Amino acid sequence: MKEPDRDKKYAARSIFSDRFLENWTVFSENLLGKIGLTLLVIFAVMASASFFTPLIDPMYHPMTGVDPDISYSAGPSMRHWLGTDFIGRDILCQLLAGARIAFMVGISAAFMSIFLGTVIGMIAGYSGKVVDTLLMRLADMIMVMPTLLVVLILSSLFGQLNIWIIVLLIALFRWPGVSRVIRAQTLSLKQRPFIEAAKVAGASHFRIIFRHILPNVLPLSLLYMTFRVTSAIIIEAALAFLGFGDPGTVSWGMMLQWVWKTGHMFQAPYWLLPPGICISLLTLAFYMLGRAMEEVLDPRLRKEVGGE
Amino acid sequence: METRKFIFKRLIEIFIIFFVILTLLFMLFRLSPGDPITRIVDPNMTPEDAEHLIAQLGLNRPIWTQYVYYLKNFMTGNLGISFHYGQPVTSIIWNRLFNTVILFTTAIILSAFAGVFLGKIASWHKGEKTDIWLTLGALVCHTLFLPWVALILIWLFAYKIGGFPLNGMISAEIWTDPSSSYWIKFLDVAHHMVLPLLTLFLIHFGSYLLIMRSSMLDTLREDYILTARAKGLTEKVIRNRHAAPNAALPVVTSVGLSLAFSISGGALTETVFSWPGIGRELVFSVSNNDYPLAQGAFLLIALVVLLSNLLVDVFYAYLDPRIRY
């Protein structure tokens, strides 16, 4: 008589938390993942700290905070832990604000491009020859173009770009990569018996795609999202470096542009080094996270989420 | 032959893609804020001069006529006159193309070879110190931010330690001196090329190394390697003559796939080092609102990317006899 109670208890515990624990063990055993996650946490702390620094003293605002005493580029000191830039703004604060922007841009652009790529990949894989060929040709065309240069051309036409427009453009030119993979996965899933069963049960195409294929394809999407974040951060930084970023936001690429254009490159290593190190470390962190997650999320190693 | 048919088909595709890009650029230019008339007409011109200029440029004709002229111009190689330089766009970008090609192809070839070589070594010593250091180094270099690496290299090698020029491709003194030989000029260009080459090399060799390493590990598990061992061949011969050439194929594919990314990197490098290539021209023309030159440079870059993709695919088919298009 005890058995039914025990069964009920096991049934009640959600599959999700079981899965999560199982994934976490695999993930945390991977050294790369641990390093990546640690770095990410550090950057996240930096990004959140950027909200508080202007409150300590208005002098610490990244864009407008000018130190009344120092109005030139000075080295690290007690008041400014990393020194000041050419008009006396604190470099550390700019670095923190840059972390915030980097997360924002990276994650939004990655999310949008994954969303687009997954939907289009699923539709292409699931639909017949014509739609598939059309979409994949479109993907090929977009994939061939160097994103940075396209955004450059567009900014020449439309003037200074807003940071959100940049995010949108990055997403619009980055979805093809992920859609190819999703399409391949959808094609293989399409043949599985549970899809056929769903069709026999009378499910509409829409339902099949979003209720049955999507959960199986989602781990792959999430995996690619981490790689998309790295490319989004790099593209935004490169744009800001060339002078085409949003002039109202302080990103790390913008900081590098200021060092370069104001000619302080040679005399101010405290200004030149930190932004580049941060960009590289954040990119590295996301990349390591992605590689570690590959072990967890690669669908070839895991059983599918069955349809019902 | 099938390869010829394949190349022909691809060229048609490239043509179509190019056509689409041309049309898109044409439409975007018309759609962007500020119509072309206000862009070209200087507010200080008298109304008659403005009318004359507009009629000359054909901006008062209907859109379809403009489009047809646009295409016709492009097909005959007339890309317009640069606002900034005042010269035909075509001559400017042809000039620059050569500079970009020598820097870019040298960088790609060097990093591909280095990546293959080092990846091979890393896979031999899998798990040991050599492997860990190489893989870690490749990973770190792969994620470095290119303009920053360029700036650091300039700072270190051109300023602090010295010995390398700050920027540019040539030293004016050497090239305007009538007595300097071709060899001296060549050395001068090579001297200027070291730092940009190093930048591009550092960024790209990492990914090739990682791909070669994993591909090599896969190849070493194949059956024919077992046969080679059974035949009694030494490990060295097996790795170098049998496994490595096959393992290097994915690197070729990777070069093709990452071509767009590499070209962006090339443009950034040229900008920082003031290397007079197409990438830098594109960036400068966008900054100067020199629209004809920006369009021309972009179109040429797009053409180069498309053709290079085709080249890489054909090269891959040449290397791998199993591929038949």
Interface residues (C-beta under 8 A of the other chain):
Chain A: M141 M143 V144 M145 P146 T147 L148 L149 V150 L152 I153 L154 S155 S156 L157 F158 G159 T230 I234 A237 A238 F241 L242 G243 F244 G253 L256 V259 W260 M265 F266 P269 L272 L273 P275 G276 I279 S280 T283 L284 Y287 M288
Chain B: I17 V20 L25 L28 F29 S32 P33 L139 V140 H142 T143 L144 F145 L146 P147 W148 V149 L151 I152 I154 W155 Y159 A260 F261 I263 S264 A267 L268 T271 V272 G279 L282 V283 S285 V286 S287 N289 Y291 A294 Q295 F298 I301 A302 V305 L306 N309
